Every structure is written in C-alpha cells, then in structure tokens.
Amino acid sequence: MSLPPVLHKLRLPVVGAPLFIVSNPKLVVAHRTAGIVGSMPALNARPASQLDEWLAEITESLAAWDRDHPDQPAAPFAINQIVHKTNDRLEHDMAVCARYKVPVVITSLGARTDINDAVHGWGGIVLHDIINNTFARKAVEKGADGLIAVAAGAGGHAGVKSPFALVQEIREWFDGPLALSGAIAQGGAVLAAQAMGADLAYIGSAFIATDEARASEAYKQCIVASTSDDIVYSSLFTGVHGNYLAPSIRAAGLDPDHLPESDPSAMNFGGAATKAWKDIWGCGQGIAPVKAVVPTRELVDRLAREYAAARARVCAA
C-alpha cells in the first residue's frame, strides 16, 4: 500500500475531516500548519461566492507559512463536495476548485466519473467516503483514487459497520489510499487504524472543540462534557443516518430516545435549502478523550505524543 505523493510527509497520518458548518479557513490552515491534512466542505462557504475568497485566504496563508517555515512546509488540504442531485452549487464549486487546483477532493453521497475526471484534469486526487464494501467498489470503478471508510461511531453521516469488518473487506481487493473514520480521537486509535490496514485516520469531532472551529461555545462545551453515551444515531435530521449529541436534540424539544425515522427523499443540499435542524449538533462516539477546548495545534501535539507512545508500547510487547 502506498500513498500518492500529495499525502507524503505528513507529521501524523491524519486527515482533519470536513465538518459541516464548523470547518472554515482558519481551521484548515491550523490543521495544515500542525502537519495534518486540513479540509472543509465547499457548502460551508455561503454565499457561493465566498468559496473563492476562502480558497484565496487558505492558499495565501499557507504560502506565507511555507516561506517562513521552509523546514516545516504545510500539509495538503482537501475540499469536500456533496455529489448529490440536490446540490445545485456543485458545478460552480467545482469550477472554483479547478481555478485553485485543489490537491484533494473528498466526494460524498454519490460517486460520479465526470467529477473524478475533472479533478484528475487539474492534477488532483479524489477520496470518496463510503459506509460499506458495495459503495467502495462502485466508487473505485468510477475513478476514485482512494476511499474513506466511514465506520460505526463516526460523527455526522455514518455507517453501522465495525471498522474491523469494513477495512478487512476493502483490503481484500483494494490496495490504494484508505482512510478510516469512526470514533478516533486519541493517538493510539490512529495507530490502530494503521494496524488494521488503513493508511490514514480521519478525525472530525475532536476538532470541533478547538479554538479555530466555527462552532458555538455551547457546542464545544457539550463535546467536552459528553461521552459515547450521549450520542444518538438517527435519520430524522437529514434523511441519512448519522450521529448527534443528545443534549442538542433535547434542547430542540425532542426526545432523543424516541425519534421518528426519515428517509433519503428528505435529503436537500441546495444552496437555498432551509436548515430546519441547524442547532442539532453532529458528533461521533470517540469524544471521551476531549477534556477541554484547545488550539488545534495543541490537539495535534497530543495526538502525536499518544501515537508515539502507542508505537513504543506495541514494539516493546
């Protein structure tokens, strides 16, 4: 298994996952300067014209960082594109990404050959997120360069497969880039993802509780105060099953233990779509190690220390 050149020389084998609403240029830059892949959803830039401004901000900030830190160049970044028929911004957002030659595009909720071809045309790579082996095969058949295995316990939209089952099924036939998502918020879990066969750990929820994240203080503190017992898996809010913080569901006047079901027909990612559940907070199960709101670099430093300690422990066994 080998990673493409753009993903070489990371300080830690980690992708900071794109967080809906929460990720912004400040968080992407903080990820990259700390030595991990930074990412954000294109749809977080609203109005659509803001995406150009945000990509300019990211590229200019990182160019300055690289000039000032020639021995510690910034890690690459990724833009997440929702490839679903209701995303009426996709064509616009892809054109903006093409102008900036975004090095990594993460596609979600649909795999399309034309999108993959477009990214390859400007020299980028595509990582597609999937929740099972069937979707993984379809993504690679349509030209995705790598996969993000979204296992049980991941924040936001998530699957139900054990990471052990999902990674081993994919590795039976696919030897390309593979990231693992699902309840990873500690350095030992990053090493465990690699031991299972993944190349990278895909971490999102822990980074919500950072200074740079565009989340409310109440959201951040709720993550600090919560554990896996506070996570609810439901399809109600978007039409696709995902994990959410129970206190935010209660605050919306709902009983997290008795939520009605929805279905994929409820999905709507259009630019003008009303966000009826904007105060329902997505979050994965792996948040127990998050004890305080800290700068992103401090969180990455902790992960790096724990990763090194886990490697030493395993090698000494």
MARZATI-345078 format. One line per 3 residues: number of its first residue (from 0); their letters; for each residue x, y, z of C-alpha. Coordinates in steps of 0.1 Angstrom, whole numbers. Each point is the difference from the previous one (the first is absolute). Example, Ala and Ser with C-alpha at 12.3 -4.5 7.8 and 13.67 -1.06 7.14 Angstrom:
<rs>
0	as	123 -45 78 ~ 14 34 -7;
</rs>
This chain:
<rs>
0	msl	0 0 0 ~ 14 34 -9 ~ -14 35 2;
3	ppv	2 24 -29 ~ 27 27 2 ~ -24 27 12;
6	lhk	-6 -20 32 ~ 36 -7 8 ~ 20 17 28;
9	lrl	-29 6 24 ~ 11 5 36 ~ -28 -24 10;
12	pvv	-20 -23 -23 ~ -32 20 6 ~ -26 18 -20;
15	gap	-20 27 18 ~ -35 -9 -13 ~ -22 26 -16;
18	lfi	-26 11 25 ~ -33 14 -12 ~ -4 36 11;
21	vsn	30 -3 24 ~ 30 -2 -24 ~ 13 33 -13;
24	pkl	33 14 -14 ~ 14 6 35 ~ -4 -36 10;
27	vva	13 -13 -34 ~ 32 21 4 ~ 4 -11 36;
30	hrt	-2 -36 -11 ~ 25 4 -27 ~ 25 20 20;
33	agi	-2 -26 27 ~ 10 -27 -25 ~ -33 -18 -9;
36	vgs	-23 3 -30 ~ -25 27 4 ~ -34 0 -16;
39	mpa	-34 18 -2 ~ -33 -5 -19 ~ -5 23 -29;
42	lna	-35 6 12 ~ 13 17 32 ~ 8 30 -21;
45	rpa	-33 20 -3 ~ -8 17 -22 ~ 17 -20 -28;
48	sql	23 29 -9 ~ 16 -4 34 ~ 17 -32 -11;
51	dew	24 19 -22 ~ 8 24 28 ~ 6 -29 24;
54	lae	23 -19 -24 ~ 19 32 -6 ~ 4 4 37;
57	ite	12 -36 5 ~ 25 1 -28 ~ 14 34 9;
60	sla	3 -9 37 ~ 18 -33 -8 ~ 23 16 -25;
63	awd	11 24 28 ~ 4 -29 24 ~ 22 -19 -24;
66	rdh	22 31 -6 ~ 5 5 37 ~ 4 -38 8;
69	pdq	20 -16 -28 ~ 8 -30 23 ~ -37 -5 9;
72	paa	-20 4 -31 ~ -38 -1 4 ~ -19 -32 -6;
75	pfa	-24 -2 -30 ~ -37 9 2 ~ -33 -14 -13;
78	inq	-34 13 -10 ~ -30 -21 6 ~ -26 -1 -27;
81	ivh	-35 -14 6 ~ -7 -19 -33 ~ -38 -2 4;
84	ktn	-26 11 -24 ~ -14 27 24 ~ 34 18 2;
87	drl	-7 27 -25 ~ 34 16 6 ~ 21 -29 -10;
90	ehd	9 13 -35 ~ 9 34 14 ~ 21 -14 28;
93	mav	19 -24 -22 ~ 9 29 -23 ~ 14 19 30;
96	car	20 -30 11 ~ 14 -4 -35 ~ 12 36 0;
99	ykv	20 -7 32 ~ 10 -35 -10 ~ -12 -14 33;
102	pvv	23 -29 6 ~ -25 -24 17 ~ -38 -1 -5;
105	its	-21 -21 24 ~ -33 -11 -16 ~ -30 -10 19;
108	lga	-35 -13 -6 ~ 5 -12 -35 ~ 29 -10 -23;
111	rtd	3 16 -34 ~ 25 -7 -28 ~ -2 35 -13;
114	ind	9 15 33 ~ 30 -23 4 ~ 11 7 -35;
117	avh	-2 38 6 ~ 22 -3 32 ~ 25 -22 -19;
120	gwg	1 26 -27 ~ 15 26 22 ~ 23 -24 17;
123	giv	-19 -7 32 ~ -11 -33 16 ~ -35 -11 12;
126	lhd	-8 -18 32 ~ -35 -12 3 ~ -18 -8 33;
129	iin	-19 -32 2 ~ -19 -20 27 ~ 3 -35 -14;
132	ntf	20 -21 -24 ~ -26 2 -28 ~ 2 38 -2;
135	ark	38 -3 2 ~ 1 -21 -31 ~ -23 24 -19;
138	ave	22 30 10 ~ 32 -16 -13 ~ -17 -12 -31;
141	kga	-10 36 -8 ~ 36 12 5 ~ 5 10 36;
144	dgl	37 -2 10 ~ -7 -9 36 ~ -27 -7 25;
147	iav	-11 12 34 ~ -16 -28 20 ~ -26 16 22;
150	aag	-6 -26 27 ~ -23 -2 30 ~ 4 28 24;
153	agg	11 27 -24 ~ -14 35 4 ~ -27 13 -24;
156	hag	-10 -24 -27 ~ 13 -34 10 ~ -3 -37 -7;
159	vks	-6 -29 23 ~ 29 -23 -10 ~ 27 -8 25;
162	pfa	33 15 -12 ~ 16 -34 3 ~ -26 -15 -25;
165	lvq	0 30 -24 ~ 37 4 -3 ~ 7 -37 -5;
168	eir	-27 -3 -26 ~ 14 29 -20 ~ 36 -12 3;
171	ewf	-9 -33 -15 ~ -1 17 -34 ~ 12 36 3;
174	dgp	36 10 7 ~ -4 38 -6 ~ -2 28 25;
177	lal	-24 -8 29 ~ -10 22 29 ~ -21 -12 29;
180	sga	-26 21 17 ~ -19 -9 32 ~ 5 9 37;
183	iaq	37 10 -4 ~ 12 27 24 ~ 31 -15 15;
186	gga	35 -7 -14 ~ -2 -37 9 ~ -31 -2 -22;
189	vla	19 15 -29 ~ 26 -28 3 ~ -28 -26 3;
192	aqa	-15 13 -33 ~ 33 -6 -17 ~ 4 -34 17;
195	mga	-33 -11 -15 ~ 11 10 -35 ~ -10 37 -4;
198	dla	26 25 -11 ~ -16 30 18 ~ -23 8 29;
201	yig	-29 24 -8 ~ -7 21 30 ~ -29 25 3;
204	saf	-19 3 33 ~ 30 7 22 ~ 9 30 -22;
207	iat	-34 16 7 ~ 13 8 35 ~ 29 21 -12;
210	dea	5 38 0 ~ 0 2 -38 ~ -32 -19 -6;
213	ras	-31 20 -11 ~ -23 -15 26 ~ -18 16 29;
216	eay	15 -1 34 ~ -29 -21 12 ~ 7 -26 -27;
219	kqc	36 -2 9 ~ -7 -3 37 ~ -26 -26 -6;
222	iva	26 -22 -17 ~ 24 6 29 ~ -27 -11 25;
225	sts	-13 -30 -21 ~ 10 -37 -6 ~ -12 -27 -23;
228	ddi	-31 -4 22 ~ -12 34 -12 ~ 1 -8 -37;
231	vys	-33 -8 -19 ~ -1 -17 -34 ~ -30 13 -21;
234	slf	-11 7 -36 ~ -25 27 11 ~ 21 31 -6;
237	tgv	13 -5 -36 ~ -16 -32 -13 ~ 33 -19 4;
240	hgn	9 -17 33 ~ 26 19 20 ~ 12 6 35;
243	yla	-10 30 21 ~ 3 13 35 ~ -30 -8 21;
246	psi	0 33 20 ~ -5 20 -32 ~ -29 -23 -9;
249	raa	-16 6 34 ~ 6 38 -4 ~ -20 -2 -32;
252	gld	-30 -14 19 ~ 4 -36 -11 ~ 5 -32 19;
255	pdh	33 -16 -13 ~ -12 -34 11 ~ -31 2 -21;
258	lpe	8 17 -33 ~ -21 -7 -32 ~ 18 -13 -30;
261	sdp	5 18 -33 ~ 13 -12 -33 ~ 24 10 -29;
264	sam	-28 19 -17 ~ 3 26 27 ~ 36 9 -10;
267	nfg	4 35 -14 ~ 35 16 -4 ~ -12 29 -21;
270	gaa	15 34 6 ~ -34 14 9 ~ -11 -29 22;
273	tka	-14 8 33 ~ 21 -14 29 ~ -29 -11 22;
276	wkd	24 -18 24 ~ 29 25 0 ~ 3 -3 38;
279	iwg	2 -38 0 ~ 37 -7 6 ~ 18 -28 -19;
282	cgq	26 -20 20 ~ 16 -34 0 ~ 4 -25 29;
285	gia	37 5 6 ~ -1 33 19 ~ 8 -12 36;
288	pvk	37 10 -4 ~ -11 36 -8 ~ 4 17 34;
291	avv	2 36 -9 ~ -3 25 -29 ~ 36 5 -12;
294	ptr	19 14 -30 ~ 1 -24 -29 ~ 38 -3 2;
297	elv	-3 -10 36 ~ -24 -28 -9 ~ 22 -12 -28;
300	drl	30 1 24 ~ -20 -23 24 ~ -8 -24 -28;
303	are	36 -1 -11 ~ 12 -8 36 ~ -26 -27 4;
306	yaa	8 -15 -34 ~ 37 -1 9 ~ -7 -16 34;
309	ara	-23 -26 -16 ~ 27 -10 -25 ~ 26 -3 27;
312	rvc	-24 -21 21 ~ -9 -24 -28 ~ 37 -3 -11;
315	aa	10 -8 36 ~ -26 -27 4;
</rs>
